[in-house]
Amino acid sequence: MSRAEKAKELFKQGYACSQAVAMAFADLINVSEEEIVKLALPFGGGLGRLRLTCGAVSGMAIVVGLLFAEDKVSAENKKEVYAITQTLCERFKAVNGSLICEDLLTGANLQVSVGGEAEKRCDEYYKKRPCADIVYSAARILEEYLQEKGIIA
C-alpha cells in the first residue's frame, strides 16, 4: 500500500486530513502515530475547521519540518525548509486548484460552514466531499517528492 493510499484510509477511519497525511509518514519522522494525532489535530478542517489552509497541506508541512528542519535555527535551513514547502504547495495547487480548504470545498459545490460541529462521516459524506481524494493527493505529492530526493524508494 502506498503512503497516499494509507493516508486516504486513515482519513476514512475518522482521522482529520492533517493527521492522516502526517501519519502516513510516521516511520520516516520518528514520531509515534499517537503523537502525530495530537500534533496534527488542530490543523484539520483548514486550521480548527476555520476553512483556511487545507489540513492535508498542513500535514505535508508537518512532515517537511520534522524531516528537514535542523535542531538549531539557521537562516540557511529556514530557506531550505521554506523552499521545500513552497514546492510542495505549488504542486498541490496545480493538482487541486487551491491551498484553501474553503475553496476546495466550494469548488466541489458544497456549502461550507466554519467552526461548529463536523458533519458525521458516512457513505454519503464520502460521496459528496473531495476530502479523502485531497488527502490522497497531498500524500502522493509528498511521497513523490521524497522519492525524487532519494529519501524513500
N, CA and C atoms as an extended XYZ file, in Angstrom:
459
Properties=species:S:1:pos:R:3:atomname:S:1:resname:S:1:resid:I:1 pbc="F F F"
N         0.851       -1.184        0.000 N   MET     1
C         0.000        0.000        0.000 CA  MET     1
C         0.892        1.241        0.000 C   MET     1
N         0.602        2.169       -0.883 N   SER     2
C         1.368        3.409       -0.929 CA  SER     2
C         1.030        4.274        0.285 C   SER     2
N         1.866        5.234        0.542 N   ARG     3
C         1.599        6.167        1.636 CA  ARG     3
C         0.342        6.990        1.337 C   ARG     3
N         0.114        7.295        0.082 N   ALA     4
C        -1.090        8.033       -0.302 CA  ALA     4
C        -2.341        7.214        0.004 C   ALA     4
N        -2.293        5.931       -0.320 N   GLU     5
C        -3.426        5.048       -0.012 CA  GLU     5
C        -3.622        4.927        1.498 C   GLU     5
N        -2.509        4.837        2.225 N   LYS     6
C        -2.598        4.753        3.687 CA  LYS     6
C        -3.235        6.017        4.252 C   LYS     6
N        -2.828        7.173        3.759 N   ALA     7
C        -3.391        8.435        4.237 CA  ALA     7
C        -4.894        8.492        3.981 C   ALA     7
N        -5.311        8.090        2.796 N   LYS     8
C        -6.736        8.096        2.462 CA  LYS     8
C        -7.504        7.151        3.376 C   LYS     8
N        -6.937        5.985        3.629 N   GLU     9
C        -7.587        5.012        4.514 CA  GLU     9
C        -7.686        5.559        5.935 C   GLU     9
N        -6.636        6.199        6.413 N   LEU    10
C        -6.670        6.799        7.748 CA  LEU    10
C        -7.750        7.873        7.840 C   LEU    10
N        -7.865        8.680        6.798 N   PHE    11
C        -8.917        9.696        6.776 CA  PHE    11
C       -10.289        9.037        6.866 C   PHE    11
N       -10.466        7.965        6.114 N   LYS    12
C       -11.750        7.260        6.126 CA  LYS    12
C       -12.029        6.564        7.456 C   LYS    12
N       -10.990        6.368        8.261 N   GLN    13
C       -11.175        5.806        9.599 CA  GLN    13
C       -11.590        6.886       10.606 C   GLN    13
N       -11.597        8.150       10.177 N   GLY    14
C       -12.046        9.223       11.053 CA  GLY    14
C       -10.996       10.235       11.453 C   GLY    14
N        -9.751       10.023       11.040 N   TYR    15
C        -8.712       10.991       11.362 CA  TYR    15
C        -8.913       12.260       10.539 C   TYR    15
N        -8.472       13.377       11.078 N   ALA    16
C        -8.512       14.647       10.352 CA  ALA    16
C        -7.566       14.563        9.161 C   ALA    16
N        -7.803       15.399        8.180 N   CYS    17
C        -6.974       15.432        6.972 CA  CYS    17
C        -5.498       15.616        7.324 C   CYS    17
N        -5.207       16.526        8.220 N   SER    18
C        -3.826       16.800        8.626 CA  SER    18
C        -3.203       15.583        9.298 C   SER    18
N        -3.962       14.930       10.169 N   GLN    19
C        -3.471       13.743       10.860 CA  GLN    19
C        -3.185       12.619        9.875 C   GLN    19
N        -4.108       12.388        8.958 N   ALA    20
C        -3.988       11.273        8.021 CA  ALA    20
C        -2.736       11.402        7.166 C   ALA    20
N        -2.476       12.606        6.656 N   VAL    21
C        -1.286       12.796        5.818 CA  VAL    21
C        -0.025       12.587        6.649 C   VAL    21
N         0.072       13.228        7.788 N   ALA    22
C         1.281       13.119        8.608 CA  ALA    22
C         1.495       11.687        9.100 C   ALA    22
N         0.419       11.002        9.489 N   MET    23
C         0.543        9.633        9.994 CA  MET    23
C         1.071        8.673        8.940 C   MET    23
N         0.799        8.944        7.684 N   ALA    24
C         1.273        8.067        6.611 CA  ALA    24
C         2.799        8.090        6.481 C   ALA    24
N         3.436        9.054        7.141 N   PHE    25
C         4.893        9.188        7.085 CA  PHE    25
C         5.530        9.015        8.465 C   PHE    25
N         4.779        8.480        9.416 N   ALA    26
C         5.247        8.361       10.804 CA  ALA    26
C         6.582        7.636       10.906 C   ALA    26
N         6.781        6.611       10.119 N   ASP    27
C         8.018        5.838       10.199 CA  ASP    27
C         9.243        6.643        9.770 C   ASP    27
N         9.050        7.655        8.953 N   LEU    28
C        10.177        8.475        8.483 CA  LEU    28
C        10.548        9.583        9.447 C   LEU    28
N         9.585       10.032       10.235 N   ILE    29
C         9.805       11.229       11.042 CA  ILE    29
C        10.068       10.928       12.517 C   ILE    29
N        10.154        9.657       12.856 N   ASN    30
C        10.468        9.258       14.229 CA  ASN    30
C         9.528        9.874       15.258 C   ASN    30
N         8.267        9.934       14.910 N   VAL    31
C         7.237       10.401       15.828 CA  VAL    31
C         6.149        9.337       15.818 C   VAL    31
N         5.693        8.962       16.979 N   SER    32
C         4.665        7.927       17.049 CA  SER    32
C         3.357        8.443       16.456 C   SER    32
N         2.553        7.515       15.993 N   GLU    33
C         1.238        7.909       15.470 CA  GLU    33
C         0.416        8.604       16.540 C   GLU    33
N         0.569        8.185       17.791 N   GLU    34
C        -0.173        8.819       18.883 CA  GLU    34
C         0.209       10.290       19.035 C   GLU    34
N         1.491       10.598       18.904 N   GLU    35
C         1.936       11.992       18.997 CA  GLU    35
C         1.500       12.798       17.769 C   GLU    35
N         1.535       12.167       16.612 N   ILE    36
C         1.070       12.860       15.406 CA  ILE    36
C        -0.409       13.197       15.523 C   ILE    36
N        -1.189       12.280       16.077 N   VAL    37
C        -2.622       12.527       16.266 CA  VAL    37
C        -2.816       13.817       17.061 C   VAL    37
N        -2.026       13.987       18.107 N   LYS    38
C        -2.143       15.188       18.946 CA  LYS    38
C        -1.613       16.431       18.236 C   LYS    38
N        -0.442       16.298       17.646 N   LEU    39
C         0.224       17.432       16.994 CA  LEU    39
C        -0.575       17.971       15.807 C   LEU    39
N        -1.120       17.083       15.001 N   ALA    40
C        -1.736       17.487       13.737 CA  ALA    40
C        -3.215       17.840       13.843 C   ALA    40
N        -3.886       17.414       14.913 N   LEU    41
C        -5.326       17.641       15.004 CA  LEU    41
C        -5.747       19.104       14.818 C   LEU    41
N        -5.103       20.077       15.430 N   PRO    42
C        -5.572       21.457       15.282 CA  PRO    42
C        -5.554       21.990       13.846 C   PRO    42
N        -4.816       21.325       12.965 N   PHE    43
C        -4.705       21.796       11.585 CA  PHE    43
C        -5.830       21.266       10.692 C   PHE    43
N        -6.628       20.332       11.204 N   GLY    44
C        -7.715       19.756       10.421 CA  GLY    44
C        -8.798       20.775       10.110 C   GLY    44
N        -9.497       20.535        9.011 N   GLY    45
C       -10.584       21.428        8.615 CA  GLY    45
C       -10.113       22.821        8.239 C   GLY    45
N        -8.891       22.905        7.786 N   GLY    46
C        -8.362       24.216        7.408 CA  GLY    46
C        -8.026       25.052        8.625 C   GLY    46
N        -7.394       24.460        9.606 N   LEU    47
C        -6.988       25.043       10.885 CA  LEU    47
C        -8.198       25.213       11.795 C   LEU    47
N        -8.428       24.193       12.580 N   GLY    48
C        -9.515       24.233       13.553 CA  GLY    48
C       -10.885       24.415       12.938 C   GLY    48
N       -11.053       23.876       11.741 N   ARG    49
C       -12.314       23.963       10.991 CA  ARG    49
C       -12.684       25.413       10.631 C   ARG    49
N       -11.671       26.250       10.486 N   LEU    50
C       -11.879       27.628       10.049 CA  LEU    50
C       -11.839       27.753        8.531 C   LEU    50
N       -11.528       26.642        7.849 N   ARG    51
C       -11.521       26.565        6.388 CA  ARG    51
C       -10.436       27.438        5.763 C   ARG    51
N        -9.303       27.532        6.441 N   LEU    52
C        -8.161       28.282        5.923 CA  LEU    52
C        -7.264       27.327        5.145 C   LEU    52
N        -5.966       27.294        5.392 N   THR    53
C        -5.085       26.383        4.654 CA  THR    53
C        -5.548       24.942        4.864 C   THR    53
N        -5.692       24.222        3.770 N   CYS    54
C        -6.146       22.831        3.800 CA  CYS    54
C        -5.311       22.022        4.788 C   CYS    54
N        -5.994       21.246        5.618 N   GLY    55
C        -5.303       20.419        6.594 CA  GLY    55
C        -4.364       19.408        5.967 C   GLY    55
N        -4.688       18.914        4.782 N   ALA    56
C        -3.797       17.974        4.107 CA  ALA    56
C        -2.474       18.658        3.758 C   ALA    56
N        -2.538       19.918        3.387 N   VAL    57
C        -1.330       20.708        3.116 CA  VAL    57
C        -0.547       20.894        4.417 C   VAL    57
N        -1.256       21.190        5.487 N   SER    58
C        -0.591       21.332        6.784 CA  SER    58
C         0.068       20.027        7.208 C   SER    58
N        -0.569       18.907        6.921 N   GLY    59
C         0.037       17.605        7.216 CA  GLY    59
C         1.341       17.426        6.469 C   GLY    59
N         1.368       17.846        5.202 N   MET    60
C         2.621       17.788        4.440 CA  MET    60
C         3.685       18.647        5.115 C   MET    60
N         3.302       19.854        5.534 N   ALA    61
C         4.255       20.787        6.142 CA  ALA    61
C         4.811       20.241        7.456 C   ALA    61
N         3.986       19.568        8.231 N   ILE    62
C         4.453       18.957        9.471 CA  ILE    62
C         5.558       17.939        9.165 C   ILE    62
N         5.328       17.114        8.180 N   VAL    63
C         6.324       16.104        7.802 CA  VAL    63
C         7.597       16.778        7.307 C   VAL    63
N         7.463       17.806        6.503 N   VAL    64
C         8.637       18.527        5.994 CA  VAL    64
C         9.468       19.080        7.157 C   VAL    64
N         8.799       19.698        8.109 N   GLY    65
C         9.522       20.244        9.249 CA  GLY    65
C        10.268       19.177       10.025 C   GLY    65
N         9.591       18.069       10.265 N   LEU    66
C        10.223       17.000       11.045 CA  LEU    66
C        11.330       16.280       10.277 C   LEU    66
N        11.252       16.279        8.960 N   LEU    67
C        12.296       15.639        8.149 CA  LEU    67
C        13.481       16.547        7.844 C   LEU    67
N        13.208       17.814        7.607 N   PHE    68
C        14.244       18.689        7.056 CA  PHE    68
C        14.724       19.801        7.978 C   PHE    68
N        13.953       20.173        8.988 N   ALA    69
C        14.393       21.251        9.876 CA  ALA    69
C        15.488       20.743       10.802 C   ALA    69
N        16.450       21.596       11.055 N   GLU    70
C        17.545       21.257       11.961 CA  GLU    70
C        17.151       21.613       13.393 C   GLU    70
N        17.895       21.086       14.352 N   ASP    71
C        17.604       21.335       15.762 CA  ASP    71
C        17.850       22.787       16.166 C   ASP    71
N        18.790       23.420       15.526 N   LYS    72
C        19.116       24.828       15.835 CA  LYS    72
C        18.666       25.707       14.673 C   LYS    72
N        18.225       26.885       14.995 N   VAL    73
C        17.743       27.819       13.975 CA  VAL    73
C        18.921       28.339       13.155 C   VAL    73
N        18.761       28.292       11.832 N   SER    74
C        19.740       28.909       10.937 CA  SER    74
C        18.996       29.472        9.737 C   SER    74
N        19.472       30.585        9.246 N   ALA    75
C        18.833       31.225        8.093 CA  ALA    75
C        18.855       30.296        6.886 C   ALA    75
N        19.945       29.567        6.700 N   GLU    76
C        20.068       28.677        5.544 CA  GLU    76
C        19.061       27.535        5.624 C   GLU    76
N        18.901       26.957        6.810 N   ASN    77
C        17.941       25.861        6.960 CA  ASN    77
C        16.514       26.361        6.794 C   ASN    77
N        16.201       27.537        7.325 N   LYS    78
C        14.865       28.116        7.120 CA  LYS    78
C        14.583       28.252        5.629 C   LYS    78
N        15.562       28.779        4.914 N   LYS    79
C        15.409       28.977        3.470 CA  LYS    79
C        15.137       27.648        2.775 C   LYS    79
N        15.872       26.599        3.155 N   GLU    80
C        15.707       25.272        2.554 CA  GLU    80
C        14.311       24.707        2.847 C   GLU    80
N        13.907       24.759        4.109 N   VAL    81
C        12.611       24.201        4.503 CA  VAL    81
C        11.474       24.978        3.852 C   VAL    81
N        11.578       26.281        3.816 N   TYR    82
C        10.544       27.092        3.151 CA  TYR    82
C        10.476       26.766        1.667 C   TYR    82
N        11.621       26.583        1.024 N   ALA    83
C        11.641       26.264       -0.406 CA  ALA    83
C        10.979       24.911       -0.672 C   ALA    83
N        11.248       23.931        0.169 N   ILE    84
C        10.610       22.617        0.012 CA  ILE    84
C         9.105       22.756        0.181 C   ILE    84
N         8.703       23.475        1.213 N   THR    85
C         7.272       23.688        1.483 CA  THR    85
C         6.603       24.392        0.309 C   THR    85
N         7.256       25.400       -0.228 N   GLN    86
C         6.695       26.134       -1.368 CA  GLN    86
C         6.564       25.235       -2.593 C   GLN    86
N         7.559       24.406       -2.828 N   THR    87
C         7.497       23.470       -3.961 CA  THR    87
C         6.309       22.536       -3.816 C   THR    87
N         6.145       21.964       -2.635 N   LEU    88
C         5.025       21.044       -2.406 CA  LEU    88
C         3.683       21.761       -2.536 C   LEU    88
N         3.605       22.982       -2.037 N   CYS    89
C         2.358       23.755       -2.147 CA  CYS    89
C         2.039       24.089       -3.603 C   CYS    89
N         3.048       24.421       -4.373 N   GLU    90
C         2.836       24.687       -5.800 CA  GLU    90
C         2.296       23.447       -6.506 C   GLU    90
N         2.862       22.302       -6.193 N   ARG    91
C         2.406       21.051       -6.803 CA  ARG    91
C         0.973       20.735       -6.375 C   ARG    91
N         0.687       20.938       -5.096 N   PHE    92
C        -0.666       20.682       -4.593 CA  PHE    92
C        -1.675       21.599       -5.290 C   PHE    92
N        -1.339       22.875       -5.394 N   LYS    93
C        -2.236       23.839       -6.024 CA  LYS    93
C        -2.438       23.517       -7.506 C   LYS    93
N        -1.393       23.074       -8.171 N   ALA    94
C        -1.502       22.713       -9.590 CA  ALA    94
C        -2.476       21.560       -9.792 C   ALA    94
N        -2.492       20.624       -8.861 N   VAL    95
C        -3.368       19.455       -8.962 CA  VAL    95
C        -4.783       19.759       -8.477 C   VAL    95
N        -4.891       20.506       -7.379 N   ASN    96
C        -6.180       20.680       -6.703 CA  ASN    96
C        -6.821       22.052       -6.891 C   ASN    96
N        -6.080       23.020       -7.411 N   GLY    97
C        -6.651       24.331       -7.719 CA  GLY    97
C        -6.528       25.367       -6.632 C   GLY    97
N        -6.244       24.973       -5.411 N   SER    98
C        -6.140       25.919       -4.301 CA  SER    98
C        -5.452       25.240       -3.130 C   SER    98
N        -4.967       26.052       -2.221 N   LEU    99
C        -4.436       25.565       -0.947 CA  LEU    99
C        -5.449       25.774        0.172 C   LEU    99
N        -6.538       26.455       -0.130 N   ILE   100
C        -7.506       26.897        0.872 CA  ILE   100
C        -8.660       25.898        0.978 C   ILE   100
N        -8.894       25.418        2.168 N   CYS   101
C        -9.954       24.439        2.436 CA  CYS   101
C       -11.302       24.922        1.891 C   CYS   101
N       -11.673       26.126        2.203 N   GLU   102
C       -12.974       26.644        1.765 CA  GLU   102
C       -13.102       26.613        0.243 C   GLU   102
N       -12.054       27.007       -0.461 N   ASP   103
C       -12.083       26.991       -1.926 CA  ASP   103
C       -12.222       25.567       -2.463 C   ASP   103
N       -11.523       24.642       -1.836 N   LEU   104
C       -11.584       23.250       -2.277 CA  LEU   104
C       -12.987       22.676       -2.089 C   LEU   104
N       -13.635       23.051       -0.997 N   LEU   105
C       -14.983       22.540       -0.735 CA  LEU   105
C       -16.042       23.241       -1.590 C   LEU   105
N       -15.959       24.559       -1.711 N   THR   106
C       -16.954       25.260       -2.533 CA  THR   106
C       -16.760       24.922       -4.005 C   THR   106
N       -15.526       24.609       -4.395 N   GLY   107
C       -15.268       24.160       -5.761 CA  GLY   107
C       -15.953       22.837       -6.056 C   GLY   107
N       -16.256       22.086       -5.007 N   ALA   108
C       -16.981       20.820       -5.147 CA  ALA   108
C       -18.483       21.040       -4.934 C   ALA   108
N       -18.884       22.314       -5.005 N   ASN   109
C       -20.293       22.714       -4.854 CA  ASN   109
C       -20.886       22.326       -3.504 C   ASN   109
N       -20.084       22.456       -2.458 N   LEU   110
C       -20.564       22.183       -1.113 CA  LEU   110
C       -20.763       23.487       -0.365 C   LEU   110
N       -21.781       23.520        0.482 N   GLN   111
C       -21.942       24.656        1.373 CA  GLN   111
C       -20.923       24.486        2.484 C   GLN   111
N       -20.219       25.554        2.786 N   VAL   112
C       -19.137       25.477        3.748 CA  VAL   112
C       -19.549       26.160        5.039 C   VAL   112
N       -19.367       25.458        6.144 N   SER   113
C       -19.581       26.072        7.447 CA  SER   113
C       -18.240       26.182        8.147 C   SER   113
N       -18.101       27.224        8.920 N   VAL   114
C       -16.872       27.477        9.649 CA  VAL   114
C       -17.130       27.165       11.114 C   VAL   114
N       -16.176       26.472       11.741 N   GLY   115
C       -16.324       26.128       13.147 CA  GLY   115
C       -17.467       25.156       13.357 C   GLY   115
N       -17.945       25.063       14.571 N   GLY   116
C       -19.095       24.230       14.881 CA  GLY   116
C       -18.829       22.751       14.735 C   GLY   116
N       -19.911       22.016       14.651 N   GLU   117
C       -19.849       20.554       14.576 CA  GLU   117
C       -19.510       20.085       13.163 C   GLU   117
N       -18.659       19.109       13.086 N   ALA   118
C       -18.334       18.497       11.803 CA  ALA   118
C       -19.469       17.563       11.405 C   ALA   118
N       -19.643       17.421       10.117 N   GLU   119
C       -20.647       16.505        9.584 CA  GLU   119
C       -20.267       15.069        9.943 C   GLU   119
N       -21.261       14.247       10.242 N   LYS   120
C       -21.000       12.842       10.555 CA  LYS   120
C       -20.465       12.141        9.302 C   LYS   120
N       -19.431       11.350        9.487 N   ARG   121
C       -18.843       10.631        8.367 CA  ARG   121
C       -19.608        9.341        8.123 C   ARG   121
N       -20.091        9.242        6.901 N   CYS   122
C       -20.840        8.070        6.461 CA  CYS   122
C       -20.618        7.942        4.951 C   CYS   122
N       -21.232        6.960        4.344 N   ASP   123
C       -21.046        6.768        2.903 CA  ASP   123
C       -21.427        8.021        2.117 C   ASP   123
N       -22.508        8.664        2.499 N   GLU   124
C       -22.966        9.873        1.806 CA  GLU   124
C       -21.933       11.001        1.932 C   GLU   124
N       -21.341       11.126        3.096 N   TYR   125
C       -20.301       12.130        3.349 CA  TYR   125
C       -19.155       11.953        2.350 C   TYR   125
N       -18.678       10.724        2.217 N   TYR   126
C       -17.538       10.459        1.340 CA  TYR   126
C       -17.898       10.589       -0.138 C   TYR   126
N       -19.158       10.376       -0.492 N   LYS   127
C       -19.577       10.519       -1.889 CA  LYS   127
C       -19.560       11.976       -2.340 C   LYS   127
N       -19.928       12.896       -1.441 N   LYS   128
C       -20.062       14.290       -1.864 CA  LYS   128
C       -18.853       15.172       -1.556 C   LYS   128
N       -17.991       14.740       -0.659 N   ARG   129
C       -16.860       15.569       -0.252 CA  ARG   129
C       -15.570       15.114       -0.938 C   ARG   129
N       -14.745       16.053       -1.370 N   PRO   130
C       -13.491       15.684       -2.027 CA  PRO   130
C       -12.349       15.392       -1.061 C   PRO   130
N       -12.592       15.480        0.231 N   CYS   131
C       -11.510       15.450        1.225 CA  CYS   131
C       -10.649       14.192        1.170 C   CYS   131
N       -11.257       13.020        1.050 N   ALA   132
C       -10.459       11.786        1.013 CA  ALA   132
C        -9.511       11.798       -0.187 C   ALA   132
N        -9.992       12.275       -1.317 N   ASP   133
C        -9.140       12.345       -2.506 CA  ASP   133
C        -8.069       13.427       -2.370 C   ASP   133
N        -8.397       14.505       -1.675 N   ILE   134
C        -7.417       15.571       -1.439 CA  ILE   134
C        -6.318       15.079       -0.505 C   ILE   134
N        -6.679       14.337        0.516 N   VAL   135
C        -5.700       13.734        1.424 CA  VAL   135
C        -4.780       12.806        0.625 C   VAL   135
N        -5.366       11.984       -0.222 N   TYR   136
C        -4.586       11.095       -1.089 CA  TYR   136
C        -3.615       11.921       -1.936 C   TYR   136
N        -4.113       12.983       -2.527 N   SER   137
C        -3.304       13.826       -3.397 CA  SER   137
C        -2.122       14.428       -2.647 C   SER   137
N        -2.367       14.970       -1.466 N   ALA   138
C        -1.289       15.585       -0.680 CA  ALA   138
C        -0.225       14.555       -0.320 C   ALA   138
N        -0.649       13.387        0.132 N   ALA   139
C         0.310       12.349        0.498 CA  ALA   139
C         1.077       11.849       -0.723 C   ALA   139
N         0.404       11.751       -1.855 N   ARG   140
C         1.077       11.308       -3.088 CA  ARG   140
C         2.126       12.329       -3.514 C   ARG   140
N         1.774       13.610       -3.445 N   ILE   141
C         2.715       14.674       -3.817 CA  ILE   141
C         3.946       14.625       -2.919 C   ILE   141
N         3.740       14.468       -1.623 N   LEU   142
C         4.864       14.386       -0.690 CA  LEU   142
C         5.671       13.115       -0.926 C   LEU   142
N         4.984       12.013       -1.135 N   GLU   143
C         5.658       10.737       -1.393 CA  GLU   143
C         6.537       10.839       -2.646 C   GLU   143
N         6.004       11.416       -3.709 N   GLU   144
C         6.768       11.565       -4.951 CA  GLU   144
C         7.975       12.475       -4.747 C   GLU   144
N         7.795       13.547       -3.997 N   TYR   145
C         8.916       14.458       -3.726 CA  TYR   145
C        10.023       13.722       -2.972 C   TYR   145
N         9.645       12.970       -1.957 N   LEU   146
C        10.644       12.245       -1.171 CA  LEU   146
C        11.327       11.161       -1.998 C   LEU   146
N        10.630       10.585       -2.952 N   GLN   147
C        11.249        9.631       -3.878 CA  GLN   147
C        12.257       10.349       -4.784 C   GLN   147
N        11.869       11.513       -5.293 N   GLU   148
C        12.783       12.300       -6.144 CA  GLU   148
C        14.074       12.625       -5.416 C   GLU   148
N        13.982       12.888       -4.123 N   LYS   149
C        15.134       13.259       -3.313 CA  LYS   149
C        15.888       12.055       -2.764 C   LYS   149
N        15.406       10.839       -3.078 N   GLY   150
C        16.075        9.624       -2.637 CA  GLY   150
C        15.884        9.305       -1.168 C   GLY   150
N        14.908        9.909       -0.537 N   ILE   151
C        14.659        9.676        0.888 CA  ILE   151
C        13.868        8.383        1.094 C   ILE   151
N        13.000        8.086        0.146 N   ILE   152
C        12.269        6.809        0.161 CA  ILE   152
C        12.368        6.190       -1.225 C   ILE   152
N        12.174        4.897       -1.262 N   ALA   153
C        12.255        4.163       -2.543 CA  ALA   153
C        10.957        4.298       -3.317 C   ALA   153
